[in-house]
Amino acid sequence: MDDDSPAARWEQRTEIPLFAASLIFMAAYATRVLAVGLPPAWRNLCGFAMLALWALFAVDYVVRWRLGGQRFLRFATTHFLHTAVVVLPLLRPLRIVPLYDVIQRRQGEPRLSLYARVIAYASLSTLLLGFSGALAVYQQERGAPGATMRTFGDAVWWAASTLSTVGYGDITPVTRLGRVIATGMMACGLGLLGAVTGSFSSWLMQTFSREGDERPPGR
């Protein structure tokens, strides 16, 4: 994307505010799920805030599509994360890479190495995805017949074991939607774990290769 294009200028102006809005959305959703004794007025306020922020994300999606000059189906498939954010707004914080690029362009500071960026992105994505997934699954499993996930702590433990691909099996979703969410988290866990291990292995190989090249001959 050209830095002088309308789409690039729009992203540079909106990425940080929209990231802050996504954190507010997550906080409102967490409040509705975890604060069981919340007064109805506050629950309605959280619900209104979530609806308004979702509309904001939808407007951003339409603007990006129009500025991109692509057909809708092509834009939806080539900008998968944008599309997923409109369907599942809890995934909005995962747009950490564009946020980092916008901050770096504004500050003009040297960027992190590729390996550090991948590891940092995967780590932050794992934390955000784990928290979001734990909230979503706990909302579905709470009070369900035969559910083994009785507290939010159980949901966090389940999310950690799922994303790390360990899968102890002591806590498992029993509802249909809970299992759908679990399937998505399993796929994301495999991808994030592969990104971290692959980047770390590549960094080690590059480091050892550099040390071998710098070693004096005959030693």
C-alpha atoms as an extended CHARMM CRD file, in Angstrom:
* protein
*
       219  EXT
         1         1  MET       CA              0.0000000000        0.0000000000        0.0000000000  PROA      1               0.0000000000
         2         2  ASP       CA              1.3270000000        3.4050000000       -1.0310000000  PROA      2               0.0000000000
         3         3  ASP       CA              1.9230000000        5.6570000000        1.9830000000  PROA      3               0.0000000000
         4         4  ASP       CA              0.3830000000        8.5790000000        0.0530000000  PROA      4               0.0000000000
         5         5  SER       CA             -2.7400000000        6.7000000000       -0.9920000000  PROA      5               0.0000000000
         6         6  PRO       CA             -6.1100000000        7.6160000000        0.5760000000  PROA      6               0.0000000000
         7         7  ALA       CA             -6.3250000000        4.1520000000        2.1650000000  PROA      7               0.0000000000
         8         8  ALA       CA             -2.9060000000        4.5670000000        3.8100000000  PROA      8               0.0000000000
         9         9  ARG       CA             -3.7870000000        8.0120000000        5.1230000000  PROA      9               0.0000000000
        10        10  TRP       CA             -7.0660000000        6.7110000000        6.5090000000  PROA      10              0.0000000000
        11        11  GLU       CA             -5.2710000000        3.8450000000        8.2720000000  PROA      11              0.0000000000
        12        12  GLN       CA             -2.6740000000        6.1720000000        9.7620000000  PROA      12              0.0000000000
        13        13  ARG       CA             -5.3580000000        8.4800000000       11.1710000000  PROA      13              0.0000000000
        14        14  THR       CA             -7.7300000000        5.8340000000       12.5040000000  PROA      14              0.0000000000
        15        15  GLU       CA             -5.6200000000        2.8400000000       13.6000000000  PROA      15              0.0000000000
        16        16  ILE       CA             -4.7630000000        4.1370000000       17.0860000000  PROA      16              0.0000000000
        17        17  PRO       CA             -8.2910000000        5.4410000000       17.9350000000  PROA      17              0.0000000000
        18        18  LEU       CA             -9.8560000000        2.2210000000       16.6700000000  PROA      18              0.0000000000
        19        19  PHE       CA             -7.4370000000        0.1290000000       18.7180000000  PROA      19              0.0000000000
        20        20  ALA       CA             -8.4590000000        2.1040000000       21.8140000000  PROA      20              0.0000000000
        21        21  ALA       CA            -12.1070000000        1.5730000000       20.8500000000  PROA      21              0.0000000000
        22        22  SER       CA            -11.4920000000       -2.1810000000       20.6010000000  PROA      22              0.0000000000
        23        23  LEU       CA            -10.1180000000       -2.2390000000       24.1480000000  PROA      23              0.0000000000
        24        24  ILE       CA            -13.2230000000       -0.3770000000       25.3470000000  PROA      24              0.0000000000
        25        25  PHE       CA            -15.3820000000       -2.9160000000       23.5150000000  PROA      25              0.0000000000
        26        26  MET       CA            -13.5530000000       -5.7530000000       25.2300000000  PROA      26              0.0000000000
        27        27  ALA       CA            -13.9110000000       -4.0750000000       28.6370000000  PROA      27              0.0000000000
        28        28  ALA       CA            -17.6580000000       -3.5860000000       28.1130000000  PROA      28              0.0000000000
        29        29  TYR       CA            -18.0790000000       -7.1960000000       27.0190000000  PROA      29              0.0000000000
        30        30  ALA       CA            -16.0610000000       -8.4680000000       29.9780000000  PROA      30              0.0000000000
        31        31  THR       CA            -18.1940000000       -6.3700000000       32.3270000000  PROA      31              0.0000000000
        32        32  ARG       CA            -21.4130000000       -7.8730000000       30.9590000000  PROA      32              0.0000000000
        33        33  VAL       CA            -20.0670000000      -11.4010000000       31.2430000000  PROA      33              0.0000000000
        34        34  LEU       CA            -18.2810000000      -11.2470000000       34.6020000000  PROA      34              0.0000000000
        35        35  ALA       CA            -20.3010000000       -8.7050000000       36.6000000000  PROA      35              0.0000000000
        36        36  VAL       CA            -23.2610000000      -10.9400000000       37.3900000000  PROA      36              0.0000000000
        37        37  GLY       CA            -24.8350000000       -8.5250000000       39.8740000000  PROA      37              0.0000000000
        38        38  LEU       CA            -24.5030000000       -5.5010000000       37.6060000000  PROA      38              0.0000000000
        39        39  PRO       CA            -27.5710000000       -3.2140000000       37.7220000000  PROA      39              0.0000000000
        40        40  PRO       CA            -29.7440000000       -3.3250000000       34.5820000000  PROA      40              0.0000000000
        41        41  ALA       CA            -28.9480000000        0.2890000000       33.7420000000  PROA      41              0.0000000000
        42        42  TRP       CA            -25.2110000000       -0.4230000000       33.6400000000  PROA      42              0.0000000000
        43        43  ARG       CA            -25.7560000000       -3.6120000000       31.6360000000  PROA      43              0.0000000000
        44        44  ASN       CA            -27.7590000000       -1.6340000000       29.1040000000  PROA      44              0.0000000000
        45        45  LEU       CA            -25.0370000000        1.0130000000       28.9800000000  PROA      45              0.0000000000
        46        46  CYS       CA            -22.4050000000       -1.6450000000       28.2480000000  PROA      46              0.0000000000
        47        47  GLY       CA            -24.6400000000       -3.1360000000       25.5870000000  PROA      47              0.0000000000
        48        48  PHE       CA            -25.1840000000        0.2530000000       23.9450000000  PROA      48              0.0000000000
        49        49  ALA       CA            -21.4430000000        0.9480000000       24.0080000000  PROA      49              0.0000000000
        50        50  MET       CA            -20.7360000000       -2.4000000000       22.3400000000  PROA      50              0.0000000000
        51        51  LEU       CA            -23.3460000000       -1.7420000000       19.6550000000  PROA      51              0.0000000000
        52        52  ALA       CA            -21.9930000000        1.7510000000       18.9600000000  PROA      52              0.0000000000
        53        53  LEU       CA            -18.4060000000        0.5030000000       18.7310000000  PROA      53              0.0000000000
        54        54  TRP       CA            -19.4390000000       -2.3390000000       16.4490000000  PROA      54              0.0000000000
        55        55  ALA       CA            -21.0880000000        0.2260000000       14.1700000000  PROA      55              0.0000000000
        56        56  LEU       CA            -17.8350000000        2.2040000000       14.2360000000  PROA      56              0.0000000000
        57        57  PHE       CA            -15.8650000000       -0.8640000000       13.1290000000  PROA      57              0.0000000000
        58        58  ALA       CA            -18.4040000000       -1.4950000000       10.3550000000  PROA      58              0.0000000000
        59        59  VAL       CA            -18.0600000000        2.0900000000        9.0980000000  PROA      59              0.0000000000
        60        60  ASP       CA            -14.2680000000        1.7280000000        9.0960000000  PROA      60              0.0000000000
        61        61  TYR       CA            -14.6210000000       -1.4820000000        7.0820000000  PROA      61              0.0000000000
        62        62  VAL       CA            -16.8390000000        0.1800000000        4.4690000000  PROA      62              0.0000000000
        63        63  VAL       CA            -14.4990000000        3.1850000000        4.1760000000  PROA      63              0.0000000000
        64        64  ARG       CA            -11.4590000000        0.9310000000        3.7030000000  PROA      64              0.0000000000
        65        65  TRP       CA            -13.3210000000       -1.0350000000        1.0570000000  PROA      65              0.0000000000
        66        66  ARG       CA            -14.3360000000        2.0910000000       -0.8580000000  PROA      66              0.0000000000
        67        67  LEU       CA            -10.8680000000        3.6330000000       -0.6360000000  PROA      67              0.0000000000
        68        68  GLY       CA             -9.2450000000        0.3910000000       -1.7610000000  PROA      68              0.0000000000
        69        69  GLY       CA            -11.1060000000        0.4650000000       -5.0730000000  PROA      69              0.0000000000
        70        70  GLN       CA            -11.6300000000       -3.3320000000       -5.1140000000  PROA      70              0.0000000000
        71        71  ARG       CA            -14.7040000000       -5.4490000000       -5.6130000000  PROA      71              0.0000000000
        72        72  PHE       CA            -16.3110000000       -6.3730000000       -2.3220000000  PROA      72              0.0000000000
        73        73  LEU       CA            -15.6370000000      -10.1130000000       -2.5310000000  PROA      73              0.0000000000
        74        74  ARG       CA            -11.9990000000       -9.5560000000       -3.4250000000  PROA      74              0.0000000000
        75        75  PHE       CA            -11.5890000000       -7.0420000000       -0.5920000000  PROA      75              0.0000000000
        76        76  ALA       CA            -13.2590000000       -9.4000000000        1.8970000000  PROA      76              0.0000000000
        77        77  THR       CA            -10.9830000000      -12.2910000000        0.9700000000  PROA      77              0.0000000000
        78        78  THR       CA             -7.7340000000      -10.3220000000        0.7470000000  PROA      78              0.0000000000
        79        79  HSD       CA             -8.4390000000       -8.4180000000        3.9750000000  PROA      79              0.0000000000
        80        80  PHE       CA             -9.5330000000      -11.3610000000        6.0440000000  PROA      80              0.0000000000
        81        81  LEU       CA             -8.7520000000       -9.8200000000        9.4440000000  PROA      81              0.0000000000
        82        82  HSD       CA            -10.7850000000       -6.7000000000        8.6220000000  PROA      82              0.0000000000
        83        83  THR       CA            -13.7160000000       -8.9310000000        7.7030000000  PROA      83              0.0000000000
        84        84  ALA       CA            -13.3380000000      -11.0540000000       10.8250000000  PROA      84              0.0000000000
        85        85  VAL       CA            -13.3210000000       -7.9250000000       13.0110000000  PROA      85              0.0000000000
        86        86  VAL       CA            -16.7400000000       -6.8850000000       11.6930000000  PROA      86              0.0000000000
        87        87  VAL       CA            -18.1430000000      -10.3480000000       12.3930000000  PROA      87              0.0000000000
        88        88  LEU       CA            -16.3070000000      -10.7940000000       15.7190000000  PROA      88              0.0000000000
        89        89  PRO       CA            -15.3370000000       -7.3780000000       17.1610000000  PROA      89              0.0000000000
        90        90  LEU       CA            -13.4110000000       -9.0400000000       20.0010000000  PROA      90              0.0000000000
        91        91  LEU       CA            -10.7000000000       -9.8440000000       17.4270000000  PROA      91              0.0000000000
        92        92  ARG       CA            -10.0160000000       -6.1580000000       16.7340000000  PROA      92              0.0000000000
        93        93  PRO       CA             -7.0710000000       -5.9540000000       19.2220000000  PROA      93              0.0000000000
        94        94  LEU       CA             -5.2650000000       -8.5420000000       17.0910000000  PROA      94              0.0000000000
        95        95  ARG       CA             -4.4840000000       -5.7710000000       14.5840000000  PROA      95              0.0000000000
        96        96  ILE       CA             -1.2710000000       -5.0520000000       16.4460000000  PROA      96              0.0000000000
        97        97  VAL       CA              1.0040000000       -5.1290000000       13.3890000000  PROA      97              0.0000000000
        98        98  PRO       CA             -0.7110000000       -2.2230000000       11.5600000000  PROA      98              0.0000000000
        99        99  LEU       CA             -0.8380000000       -0.3280000000       14.8470000000  PROA      99              0.0000000000
       100       100  TYR       CA              2.9130000000       -0.8050000000       15.3120000000  PROA      100             0.0000000000
       101       101  ASP       CA              3.5850000000        0.3620000000       11.7530000000  PROA      101             0.0000000000
       102       102  VAL       CA              1.5100000000        3.5090000000       12.2600000000  PROA      102             0.0000000000
       103       103  ILE       CA              3.3350000000        4.3640000000       15.4960000000  PROA      103             0.0000000000
       104       104  GLN       CA              6.7340000000        3.8140000000       13.8800000000  PROA      104             0.0000000000
       105       105  ARG       CA              5.8650000000        6.0150000000       10.9010000000  PROA      105             0.0000000000
       106       106  ARG       CA              4.8140000000        8.7970000000       13.2430000000  PROA      106             0.0000000000
       107       107  GLN       CA              7.8530000000        8.5790000000       15.5090000000  PROA      107             0.0000000000
       108       108  GLY       CA             10.4030000000        7.7720000000       12.8340000000  PROA      108             0.0000000000
       109       109  GLU       CA             12.3090000000        5.4670000000       15.1930000000  PROA      109             0.0000000000
       110       110  PRO       CA             14.1830000000        2.3310000000       14.1240000000  PROA      110             0.0000000000
       111       111  ARG       CA             12.0000000000       -0.7310000000       13.8750000000  PROA      111             0.0000000000
       112       112  LEU       CA             12.4430000000       -3.9550000000       15.7570000000  PROA      112             0.0000000000
       113       113  SER       CA             13.9500000000       -6.8850000000       13.9470000000  PROA      113             0.0000000000
       114       114  LEU       CA             11.6310000000       -9.2230000000       12.0880000000  PROA      114             0.0000000000
       115       115  TYR       CA             12.1090000000      -11.9910000000       14.6510000000  PROA      115             0.0000000000
       116       116  ALA       CA             11.3470000000       -9.6850000000       17.5660000000  PROA      116             0.0000000000
       117       117  ARG       CA              8.2540000000       -8.3820000000       15.8110000000  PROA      117             0.0000000000
       118       118  VAL       CA              6.9120000000      -11.8660000000       15.1160000000  PROA      118             0.0000000000
       119       119  ILE       CA              7.5360000000      -13.0830000000       18.6720000000  PROA      119             0.0000000000
       120       120  ALA       CA              6.0680000000       -9.9170000000       20.2200000000  PROA      120             0.0000000000
       121       121  TYR       CA              3.0210000000      -10.0210000000       17.9510000000  PROA      121             0.0000000000
       122       122  ALA       CA              2.4080000000      -13.7080000000       18.6130000000  PROA      122             0.0000000000
       123       123  SER       CA              2.7730000000      -13.2470000000       22.3710000000  PROA      123             0.0000000000
       124       124  LEU       CA              0.3960000000      -10.2880000000       22.5520000000  PROA      124             0.0000000000
       125       125  SER       CA             -2.0530000000      -11.9910000000       20.2120000000  PROA      125             0.0000000000
       126       126  THR       CA             -2.0240000000      -15.0940000000       22.3880000000  PROA      126             0.0000000000
       127       127  LEU       CA             -2.8440000000      -13.0600000000       25.5070000000  PROA      127             0.0000000000
       128       128  LEU       CA             -5.6400000000      -11.1020000000       23.8230000000  PROA      128             0.0000000000
       129       129  LEU       CA             -7.0640000000      -14.1380000000       22.0530000000  PROA      129             0.0000000000
       130       130  GLY       CA             -6.9140000000      -16.2070000000       25.2300000000  PROA      130             0.0000000000
       131       131  PHE       CA             -8.7540000000      -13.5750000000       27.2590000000  PROA      131             0.0000000000
       132       132  SER       CA            -11.3820000000      -13.0370000000       24.5500000000  PROA      132             0.0000000000
       133       133  GLY       CA            -11.8700000000      -16.7620000000       24.0220000000  PROA      133             0.0000000000
       134       134  ALA       CA            -12.1670000000      -17.4060000000       27.7360000000  PROA      134             0.0000000000
       135       135  LEU       CA            -14.8680000000      -14.7350000000       28.0150000000  PROA      135             0.0000000000
       136       136  ALA       CA            -16.8120000000      -16.0200000000       24.9960000000  PROA      136             0.0000000000
       137       137  VAL       CA            -16.7010000000      -19.6740000000       26.0320000000  PROA      137             0.0000000000
       138       138  TYR       CA            -17.4940000000      -18.8930000000       29.6820000000  PROA      138             0.0000000000
       139       139  GLN       CA            -20.5720000000      -16.9640000000       28.5840000000  PROA      139             0.0000000000
       140       140  GLN       CA            -21.8050000000      -20.0260000000       26.6830000000  PROA      140             0.0000000000
       141       141  GLU       CA            -20.8230000000      -22.6600000000       29.2430000000  PROA      141             0.0000000000
       142       142  ARG       CA            -21.9730000000      -20.9040000000       32.4080000000  PROA      142             0.0000000000
       143       143  GLY       CA            -24.9840000000      -22.7440000000       33.7560000000  PROA      143             0.0000000000
       144       144  ALA       CA            -25.1320000000      -25.2550000000       30.8900000000  PROA      144             0.0000000000
       145       145  PRO       CA            -26.1700000000      -28.8340000000       31.8450000000  PROA      145             0.0000000000
       146       146  GLY       CA            -23.1100000000      -31.0090000000       32.4400000000  PROA      146             0.0000000000
       147       147  ALA       CA            -20.6780000000      -28.0930000000       32.1240000000  PROA      147             0.0000000000
       148       148  THR       CA            -17.2610000000      -28.5210000000       33.7460000000  PROA      148             0.0000000000
       149       149  MET       CA            -16.4130000000      -24.8230000000       33.2900000000  PROA      149             0.0000000000
       150       150  ARG       CA            -17.9860000000      -23.3490000000       36.4180000000  PROA      150             0.0000000000
       151       151  THR       CA            -15.8780000000      -20.2170000000       37.0060000000  PROA      151             0.0000000000
       152       152  PHE       CA            -14.0030000000      -17.7220000000       34.8700000000  PROA      152             0.0000000000
       153       153  GLY       CA            -10.7900000000      -19.1170000000       36.3300000000  PROA      153             0.0000000000
       154       154  ASP       CA            -11.7440000000      -22.4710000000       34.7920000000  PROA      154             0.0000000000
       155       155  ALA       CA            -12.2600000000      -20.6950000000       31.4670000000  PROA      155             0.0000000000
       156       156  VAL       CA             -8.8190000000      -19.0560000000       31.6380000000  PROA      156             0.0000000000
       157       157  TRP       CA             -7.1970000000      -22.4060000000       32.4650000000  PROA      157             0.0000000000
       158       158  TRP       CA             -9.0260000000      -24.0160000000       29.5440000000  PROA      158             0.0000000000
       159       159  ALA       CA             -7.9570000000      -21.2060000000       27.1750000000  PROA      159             0.0000000000
       160       160  ALA       CA             -4.3100000000      -21.5310000000       28.2440000000  PROA      160             0.0000000000
       161       161  SER       CA             -4.2500000000      -25.2920000000       27.7150000000  PROA      161             0.0000000000
       162       162  THR       CA             -6.0540000000      -24.9460000000       24.3730000000  PROA      162             0.0000000000
       163       163  LEU       CA             -3.8350000000      -22.2220000000       22.8890000000  PROA      163             0.0000000000
       164       164  SER       CA             -0.6990000000      -24.0090000000       24.0380000000  PROA      164             0.0000000000
       165       165  THR       CA             -2.0140000000      -27.1620000000       22.2870000000  PROA      165             0.0000000000
       166       166  VAL       CA             -1.5900000000      -29.1270000000       25.5420000000  PROA      166             0.0000000000
       167       167  GLY       CA             -5.2740000000      -29.9400000000       26.0030000000  PROA      167             0.0000000000
       168       168  TYR       CA             -5.4110000000      -31.6550000000       29.3950000000  PROA      168             0.0000000000
       169       169  GLY       CA             -9.1000000000      -32.4770000000       28.9450000000  PROA      169             0.0000000000
       170       170  ASP       CA            -10.0850000000      -31.7780000000       32.5430000000  PROA      170             0.0000000000
       171       171  ILE       CA            -12.2730000000      -28.8780000000       31.3670000000  PROA      171             0.0000000000
       172       172  THR       CA            -14.0430000000      -29.1080000000       28.0130000000  PROA      172             0.0000000000
       173       173  PRO       CA            -16.8950000000      -27.1600000000       26.3860000000  PROA      173             0.0000000000
       174       174  VAL       CA            -20.2320000000      -28.9580000000       26.2050000000  PROA      174             0.0000000000
       175       175  THR       CA            -22.3340000000      -26.4220000000       24.3060000000  PROA      175             0.0000000000
       176       176  ARG       CA            -22.3890000000      -26.2880000000       20.5200000000  PROA      176             0.0000000000
       177       177  LEU       CA            -21.2330000000      -22.6770000000       20.2370000000  PROA      177             0.0000000000
       178       178  GLY       CA            -18.5940000000      -23.2530000000       22.9130000000  PROA      178             0.0000000000
       179       179  ARG       CA            -17.1060000000      -26.0550000000       20.8290000000  PROA      179             0.0000000000
       180       180  VAL       CA            -17.1520000000      -23.8860000000       17.7090000000  PROA      180             0.0000000000
       181       181  ILE       CA            -15.1730000000      -21.2180000000       19.5690000000  PROA      181             0.0000000000
       182       182  ALA       CA            -12.8220000000      -23.9060000000       20.8810000000  PROA      182             0.0000000000
       183       183  THR       CA            -12.1510000000      -25.1380000000       17.3350000000  PROA      183             0.0000000000
       184       184  GLY       CA            -11.1720000000      -21.6380000000       16.2320000000  PROA      184             0.0000000000
       185       185  MET       CA             -8.8890000000      -21.2090000000       19.2280000000  PROA      185             0.0000000000
       186       186  MET       CA             -7.1850000000      -24.5330000000       18.5040000000  PROA      186             0.0000000000
       187       187  ALA       CA             -6.4140000000      -23.4220000000       14.9470000000  PROA      187             0.0000000000
       188       188  CYS       CA             -5.1440000000      -20.0360000000       16.1460000000  PROA      188             0.0000000000
       189       189  GLY       CA             -3.0360000000      -21.7030000000       18.8320000000  PROA      189             0.0000000000
       190       190  LEU       CA             -1.3140000000      -23.9150000000       16.2770000000  PROA      190             0.0000000000
       191       191  GLY       CA             -0.5880000000      -20.9250000000       14.0390000000  PROA      191             0.0000000000
       192       192  LEU       CA              0.7460000000      -18.7040000000       16.8200000000  PROA      192             0.0000000000
       193       193  LEU       CA              2.8550000000      -21.4730000000       18.3250000000  PROA      193             0.0000000000
       194       194  GLY       CA              4.3020000000      -22.2870000000       14.9140000000  PROA      194             0.0000000000
       195       195  ALA       CA              5.1290000000      -18.6140000000       14.2910000000  PROA      195             0.0000000000
       196       196  VAL       CA              6.9650000000      -18.2740000000       17.6060000000  PROA      196             0.0000000000
       197       197  THR       CA              8.9200000000      -21.5280000000       17.3760000000  PROA      197             0.0000000000
       198       198  GLY       CA              9.7710000000      -20.9680000000       13.7120000000  PROA      198             0.0000000000
       199       199  SER       CA             11.0100000000      -17.4140000000       14.3050000000  PROA      199             0.0000000000
       200       200  PHE       CA             13.0080000000      -18.4290000000       17.3540000000  PROA      200             0.0000000000
       201       201  SER       CA             14.6140000000      -21.3620000000       15.5170000000  PROA      201             0.0000000000
       202       202  SER       CA             15.4760000000      -19.1470000000       12.5560000000  PROA      202             0.0000000000
       203       203  TRP       CA             17.0060000000      -16.5540000000       14.8710000000  PROA      203             0.0000000000
       204       204  LEU       CA             19.1410000000      -19.2230000000       16.5550000000  PROA      204             0.0000000000
       205       205  MET       CA             20.3570000000      -20.5850000000       13.2230000000  PROA      205             0.0000000000
       206       206  GLN       CA             21.2160000000      -17.0850000000       12.0030000000  PROA      206             0.0000000000
       207       207  THR       CA             23.0830000000      -16.3280000000       15.2360000000  PROA      207             0.0000000000
       208       208  PHE       CA             25.1180000000      -19.5440000000       15.1170000000  PROA      208             0.0000000000
       209       209  SER       CA             25.8560000000      -19.0360000000       11.4240000000  PROA      209             0.0000000000
       210       210  ARG       CA             27.0980000000      -15.5010000000       12.0910000000  PROA      210             0.0000000000
       211       211  GLU       CA             29.3260000000      -16.7220000000       14.9080000000  PROA      211             0.0000000000
       212       212  GLY       CA             30.7530000000      -19.3990000000       12.6180000000  PROA      212             0.0000000000
       213       213  ASP       CA             31.5370000000      -16.8570000000        9.9150000000  PROA      213             0.0000000000
       214       214  GLU       CA             33.2730000000      -14.5560000000       12.3940000000  PROA      214             0.0000000000
       215       215  ARG       CA             35.4590000000      -17.3370000000       13.8430000000  PROA      215             0.0000000000
       216       216  PRO       CA             39.1250000000      -17.0240000000       12.7460000000  PROA      216             0.0000000000
       217       217  PRO       CA             40.3830000000      -19.6710000000       10.2520000000  PROA      217             0.0000000000
       218       218  GLY       CA             42.1320000000      -22.6990000000       11.6630000000  PROA      218             0.0000000000
       219       219  ARG       CA             40.2740000000      -22.6700000000       14.9670000000  PROA      219             0.0000000000
